Amino acid sequence: MPKDGLTEHTIVAYWPALDSYTLDDEQATWSAVQWADHLEDPLFENPFAASPRGDRQAISHLNVRLHPDDRDLSGAEWAEIAHRLARAAGIEVPGDANSCRWIAVQAKPGRLDLVANLIRLDGTWQHPPVDLGRRLNDEARRIEQDLHLIPVATSAGPGSTRSLPTASAQLAGLLTQLADEQSGPLATVRGLIEHTAHRLAHQAGTAGSDTARRLELIATRLHHVQEDLDATAGRLAAPPRLRTAPAPAPPATHRRRNASLPSADRFLTVQRDPHSAEVLARGGGSEAHSILERVGFVPVVRLHETFHRAPTGLAPDTETRLATEAVARLRAASYYVACDEEFATDRRPARYPTLGSSVAHLAVRLREATTTEDAADVLTELTAPYDGVLAAIEQVLYAAADFHDGLGAAAGPYTARRLRHLADEHLHVLRTDLIHTRNALADRHAPHPRRRACAQEVPAEERERSAVCACPPPPRTAPVPPPPAVVAGLRR
């Protein structure tokens, strides 16, 4: 045993699933470095996990100290204190197989240090309760009573009594119980609604689908109520602060969050079909379909709907990883996703601009073009013979044809010939027409008659003297005095 090693009596408690992570013939005593590596493993195993603040400070430390005049506690009593405080802090959840890693270290007499990694075994971040301080304080007071320890004095004077919780603290506790995601009544009702919607979505007929979608909207509104209650409980539990000026009004986007429900295209389901055991994704619009196909899903076009499925021939664990990634990316794009429990995740991967969005910006430039030269410049980006968009598409088609030539499949040569036909015939016709259009615009040298910059001026010889331009006036930062009267020329 190294001199800096921690003996087995120093670690008084640890997370319940640790025994399943150690081998039978593994050494029973770890060094301090081994314990540190064990706690830091989730940081390396889940490189994309991050806290709600966006950082990766996953190590949480909680220390407990006894009163100097307290009696010496046994190892079992220290272990009981560690487990009770871990449950109060939300680090250890009874019955949760994916809870956090944590250990309780007693390096000095009368002191206990609880160290935990907030990244759970499933790769998600463990969110601490809103009223964490109150929970730990209440549990510490109960431990004092159960183990007959010296209570903490609430004031400097002798014989002082503990202050009763305020009305705000009591209301905060009640709202926290209502909004609790694990055992709160609102979470239970929302789960029943989502389960009913899931059952109705798989029934034949459009009536079941419409009802399922309405139930999903109700479940979403109920989730917003839970979030509002949780935030209100946090504000009630916070100590009051003196204000020297009235608080500014929240931004309009926050005030209007619940003003209207999101459109139906913002709702999706990613679930395993109970009959075929396929992983299917339904709902959403073109943006959601793009996200699903970039993850790896395959589109299925039917007469009345378009849905996505996982590729055939995948192992169940691979399908689960694929569906979990789809749920994470869809929720990162602010979609409301109802999914099976095995696909649920709190990870929100970063989003980056795609190549298609860069090309789509050309359409924005065309809509803002005011002259034929501007439009010709935009079309040149498509038709440029060396590095234009169409030239790049031609290279991609030829590369895909070469790939199918050496693939070895029976349909490979036919697919390769089809791809080359698309590049030589269809793409050639498209590029020829666009080049002709681009050249005609480049030779015209004229402004667009409906996209000219309006000066809001009317000629002085206008017979209808009250005639004014119908365009809206440009924004002005300060009043402008009227121009002097003139006999000829342009007037406002």
N, C-alpha and C positions, 0 to 999 in steps of 0.2 A: 504494500500500500504506500503510495507516495506521501510525502509529508504534507503536501497541500491538498490531499484527498479528503473528501467528506465521508465520515463513517456512516454506516447504515442507521445509526441512532440520530444523526444530524438531520436527515430527511425524515421528518415526522409524518408527512402525508404527501400524496401525489394523485394525479388524475386517474380515475378508475381503470381506463383502458390501457394503462402502461404495461400491465402484465402480459397482454396479448401481443405487445411489440418486442418483447424480450424472449430469447431462446432459453430452453431449459438448461443447456450447458453453458450459458453466458455467465460471466462473473456477477456475483450478487452485489458487489460494491463498485460504484462508479467514482471517478475523480471529478473534481470541480469542472475541468475542461469538458469532460464527457456530458455532464449535466447541462452545461451551457450550450454545447452542440445540439443536445436533444431538444432544448427549448427553441433554438434558432432554426431547426430543420424546416418548419413550415414557411419561413421566409424564403428559403431557397427552392422548396418544392412548389411554391405558388408565387412566381415572380411578378404576377400582375395584380395580386390582391392589394388593396389600398383601403385606408380608412375613409369615412365620409368627408374628411377634410382634404383628402388627396395625398396624404403622406403614408409612409410605411413604418411608423413607429408603433410596432405591434407588441412590444414588451411592456407589461403592466406590473407594477410593484406595489404591494400593500404590506405595511408593517404593523405589528401589534406589540404593545409593551404593557407589562403588568405594573401595578403599584409597587413601590419598593418594599412595602410591608406585607405584600401578598405572600401566601404560602407557595411552596414549590409544587408545580403541577407535574403529573406523570405524563409519559409519552402518549398514552391513550387520550388523555384530556387535551393535550396539544393537538393531536390529530383531529379530535372532535371540533375544536375551535377552527382549525384550518378548513375542514369540509363545510362547516356552517357559514363561514365568511365567504368561501368560494361560491356557495349557492346563493348567498345574499347579493354578491356582486355580479351574478349572472354568468360567471365563468364556468361553473359546473351545473349542468342541467340534468336532473335525475331522468334516466331512461333515454338520454340523447347519446347515440353512439358516435356522433361526430363533434363532440364538445372540444373545448380548448385543452391544450397541454398546460399543466401547471404543477408546481412543486411547492412545498412548504418547508423552509429551512430554519433550523434553530441554531444559529451560529454563536449566540451569547445567551446566558441564563436570563430568563424573564422576558425574552424577546422572540418574536416569530416573524419571518419574512415570507410572504406569499408572492411568488413570481410566476407570471403566466404569459403565454403567447396568445394574442387575441385572434389569430388566424386559426379557424377551425379545421378539422380534418378534411372537410369537403371543399376547402379552398375559399370559403366565404369569411367575411369579417364579423366577429362577434360584437354586436352593438351593446354597449352598457346601458342599463336602465336610465331613464331620465332622472329619477330621484335616487341616484346611486348613493349619495351622501346620507340621505335619510334612512335608506335601507341598511347600510352598514352601521349607522349609529343605533338604530333600533335593535339590530341583531347583537351588537356589542352589549347593549344594556340587558338583553335577555341572557346572554352568556354569563354576565356578572351575577345575575340572580340564580341561574341554574348551578353554577360552580361555586357559589358563595364567595365571590371575590369582592374586594373593596370597590365600591362604586365611585365613579368619577364625580367630583364636586362640580356643581353647576354655577357656583358663585364663590367669591373669596370669603364670605362670612361663614362662621361655623353654624352648623345646624340648618343650612339652607336646603330648600326643597327643589325638586326638579320642576321646571316650568312646563305647563301643559301645552300641547300643540295648539297652534292658532287655528282659527276657522279656515284661513287660506290653506294651511298645511293639510287639514282634514279634507277639504274639497279637492286638493291636488291628489291626495291618496285615492279618493273615490274615482276621480277621472282617470287616474292611471290604471285602476282595476278595470274600468270599462273599456279602455283602449288597449289593454294588454293583448299582444298578438298571439301569445301561447294559450292563455286560459281565459281571456276576456269574453264576455257574452257577445259583444259585437263581432269578434273574430269567429265565434261559433256560428252565428247567424249568417255571416258572409260565406263561410265554408259550405253551409247547407245550400245557399243560393247558387254558388258556383257549381256544386255537385249536381243540383237540379238542372242547371243550364247545360252542363256536360251531357247529362242523360237525354235531354230534349234535342240537343244538336245532332244526335245519332239516330233520331227517329225519322221515318220517311215523311215527306210532305214539307211544304213551305211554312205551314203554321208552326211546326215545332222549331224550325230555325229562327223564325221571327221572335217567338217567345223566348228562345234561348238567348238571343241577342239583347232583348229587353232586360232579361235577368242579369246579363253581364253588365249592362249599364247600371243597374241597381247596385250590384256588388261593387262597382267602381266608385259610385257615390258614397257607399257605406265605408269604403276604404278611406276616402277623403275625410269623412267624419271622424274616423279613428285618428288620422294624422292631426286634424284640428284639435281634438281632445287631448292628444299627447302633448302638442305644443302649448296648449292652455295650461295643462298640469305643470309643465316645466316653468311657465311664467309665474304660476301661483306659488310653486315651491321655492322660487328664488327669493332671496331677502329683498325687502323694499329699498329703493334707492331714492335719494332726494333729487328732484328735477329743478333745474334753474330755468329751463325753457321748455315750451311744449314740444312733444315729440313730433318729428316730421311725418307727414302722411306716407303710407307705404306706396311703392310704385304702382302704376295702374295695372301692370301685368299681374301683380300679386293680388290686387283687389278683385280682378276679374277672373281669377282662377276657376271659381265655381259658377261664374255667371252663366255659362252655357256648357253643355256637355260636348265632348269631342265627337267627331263624325264616326260613323260605323267603320270606316276604313282604318281607324286607329286601333281596332280590336282584332286579335288573332288568338288562335288556340294551337298549341303544340302538344299533341297527346298521342299515346299509343292506341291504335284501334283495338277495341276489345274482341273483335271477330277475327281479323287477319293478323293482329300483333304488329302491323306496320306503324312506323312513326310518321304521322301526318300533320301537316301545318295548314290551317284553313284561315281565310279572312285576309284583311289587309289590302293595300293598293299596290301600285307599281313599285313604289319605293321599298315597301316591305318584301315584295317578291324579289327585288334585286338583292336585298340583304340575304334572304333565304338561299338564293341560287349561288351567291358568293360563298356562303358557308359550305355548300355542297348538296343542297336539296335539288330534287328533280321536279320540274313543273309537270302537272297533269291537267290537260285541257279537256273539259267536258262541255256538254251542251249548255248547261245552266250555271256552271261554276268552274273556277280554276283553283286547284289546290296543289300542294307540294308534298312530296314523299321523300323518305330517305333512300339512297341508292340501294339496289338489291345486292344480296350477297354479303352484307356487313354483319359482323358479330354483334351480339346485344350490347356489349360494353362500348363498342365503337358507335353504335346508334345513339347510345345515351350521351356520349361526349359530343356527338354532332348536334343533337337536339339541345343540349345545355348551352353550347356555343351560340346556337340560333336564338335562344331565349335571351342570353346576355346581350347580343348585338341589337336585337329588336328593342329591348327595354332601354338600352343606351340611346336609341333613336326616339325615345319617348312614346313607344307603342305600349298598349295595354295587352299583356300576354297572359292567358290562362293556360297553365301547363300541368302535367303530372308532377307529383312530388319528386320523382327521381330526376326531373329536368330543372327543378327550381335552383336558382343561383342568385347571389347578390353582386356578382361581378359585373362591372360596366366597362367594357373595353373602349379605348379611345377610337374616335372616328377620324378618318383622313379623306381628303378629296380624291375622287376616282378619276380615271382617265376620261370617262364619259362626261363627267361634269365639266372638264376643261373644254371638251369639244362643244358641249351645250352652251358654253359662254359665247360662242360665235353667234348663236341665235339672238342672244341679248344685244350683241353689237349690231346685228342686222336690224333689229327693231328700233334701235336708237340712231340708225344712219339717216342723215339728212341730205346726202348728195349721192350721185351715182359712183363717184370715186370711193366713198366710204363703203358702199355695198360691194364694189369690185375688190377692195382690199380684203374684205371678209371671205368672199368666195375664193380668193387666191389661196387662202389657208387650206381650202379643201382640194383645189385642183393643182397645186404646185407639183411639178413632175418628179421632184427628187425627195422632198420631205413633207409633202402635203398629206392630209388625212386620208384621202383615197389611195394615194401611193402606199401608205402604211397598211391600209386594209388589204391591198393586193399582196403585199409581202406576207401578211398573216395568213391569207388564204393559201398561198403557195407553201408556206411552212407547214400548215396543217395537212396539205396534200402529201408532202414528203413524209410526214409522220405516219400517215396511214399506209403509205407504200411499204414501209418496213415493219408494220405492226404484226403481220402474219395472220390476220383474221381473214375469213373467206370474203367478207364484204369490204375489206380494206382497199383493194384496187378500184372497185366501183366508187367508193366514197372519195378516193383521191381524184379520179377523173371528174366527178361531180364538182368538187371544190375548184379544180382548174377551169372547168367550164364557167363557173360563177365568176372567176377572176377575168377570164378572157372575153366573155360575152356580156353578161349582165353588168358587171362593174365597168367594163369598157364603154357601154352605151351610156351609163349614168355619168361617167366622167366626161365623155364627149359633149353631152348636153350641157353640163355645168360649165365646161370651158367656153362653149359658145355663148352662154348667158353672161359669163364673167367678161368676155371680150366686148360684148355689146354694151355693157355698162361702162367699161373703161373708156370706150370711144364716145360716149354720149356727153359727158361733162355738163350735167344739168342738176339743179337742186330738185329735191322731191317736193312736188307742189303742196302736199299736205303735211310736210314736216319742216317747213321753213321756220326759222326763229321769228316769232311774231313781235313786231315793234309796237303794236297797238296804236297805229297812227292811221288817219283817214285823210286823203288828199283834200286840199282846200277847195278845189273845184267841184267837190261832191255836191250834187243838187239837193240831196236830202241832208240838210245841215245837222240834223240830230243823229245821223248815223255814227255808230261807234263800232269798234271791233268786238266780236262776240267772245273772244278768248278771255279767260280769267286774268285779272291783273297780276303782274308779278309781285312777290312778297316784298314789302318795304319795311325797313327798320325804323324809319322816322317819317313824319309827314313831310311831303314835298310841296312847296308853294306852286300855284298854277303858273304856267308860262305866260309871258306878256302877249297881248293880242297882236296878230300880224295880219297883213292884207293878203299875202300870197304865201305859198309853200305848204308844208305839211303841218297839221295841227293834231292835238290829242283827241 
